[in-house]
Amino acid sequence: MFSPRRWARGSVELLDDPAADAAAVLASLADVSRINRVLGGRRAAVVRLDGLLRAERDGATLTLLDVGTGLGDIPLAAARRAARRGIALRLVGLEHHAAAARAAGARGLLALVADGVRLPFADRSVDYVLCSQLLHHFAGEAAVRLVRELDRVACRGVVIADLRRSALAAAGFYLASFALRVEPVTRRDGVISVFRGFRTAELANICRAAGVEPVMRRHPGYRLTAAWRPAGSAP
Amino acid sequence: MSLPKDLLEILVCPKCKGDLEYRTAPTEELVCRSCRLRYAVDDGIPIMLIDEAKPL
């Protein structure tokens, strides 16, 4: 019997391919950025991070590492929101695609190319870590390793934002993608991404397998976030 | 020096998590002496991928 989830797990998205053409990657990421802005992905990540930042003092300067930053639009939105609280975020954007890292760097992030499961950062070296719409690209033990790495490098908080798997969400995205005029490959990859997404308990279990206890939250647009404070962290 | 100090302070080798040495000549790169690997810095972007690192 056909299983959309099995089909999605066996498919390869353009952004999964480290050797993908740079122009195609940038076009796809521009689509993803627009989709996140319109369909709730950006808002879910920014609102959840903002919830953690409420505990910080006015005037603080904090580092935010965004793992899988794409064009850097989500951390930039987070920085704008934090600034309204009087908090300055120094943004570090990590990408697997060099073209995307360059684009994020051009927008003011400290950008680098690296692998999410082998983060080139010292233990507890950044204040907050955000990982938005990336985890569904990893399966099994690799997903657990990614979460373990996010927790290792953060000293104050971690937010994972991703897609909530649903046939209705996939259908809704497919229809919305025409109005959003995205590239055909983005339409296909978006549907794959939704079916690679998580149920709330699945994402929580990946976090627990990595040794952390997340607080889970659902958001509009079939979005899901997991957030936690690393062990021994302040505040 | 093109890499910002606050980025250099937190970067480590992705393989051993050890300290890196920042070199600007003859080419800009980050060196892990323990792993004997050199990570390129391309137009100000560190390429911290083990598979793309060059032997020291």
Chai-1 contact restraints between the chains, C-beta under 6 A:
chainA,res_idxA,chainB,res_idxB,connection_type,confidence,min_distance_angstrom,max_distance_angstrom,comment,restraint_id
A,A101,B,I45,contact,1.0,0.0,6.0,A-B,restraint_1
A,R102,B,I45,contact,1.0,0.0,6.0,A-B,restraint_2
A,G105,B,I45,contact,1.0,0.0,6.0,A-B,restraint_3
A,L110,B,L7,contact,1.0,0.0,6.0,A-B,restraint_4
A,A111,B,I45,contact,1.0,0.0,6.0,A-B,restraint_5
A,L112,B,P46,contact,1.0,0.0,6.0,A-B,restraint_6
A,L112,B,M48,contact,1.0,0.0,6.0,A-B,restraint_7
A,V113,B,I47,contact,1.0,0.0,6.0,A-B,restraint_8
A,A114,B,M48,contact,1.0,0.0,6.0,A-B,restraint_9
A,R118,B,P14,contact,1.0,0.0,6.0,A-B,restraint_10
A,P120,B,L11,contact,1.0,0.0,6.0,A-B,restraint_11
A,P120,B,V12,contact,1.0,0.0,6.0,A-B,restraint_12
A,P120,B,P14,contact,1.0,0.0,6.0,A-B,restraint_13
A,P120,B,M48,contact,1.0,0.0,6.0,A-B,restraint_14
A,F121,B,I10,contact,1.0,0.0,6.0,A-B,restraint_15
A,A122,B,I10,contact,1.0,0.0,6.0,A-B,restraint_16
A,A122,B,V12,contact,1.0,0.0,6.0,A-B,restraint_17
A,S125,B,I10,contact,1.0,0.0,6.0,A-B,restraint_18
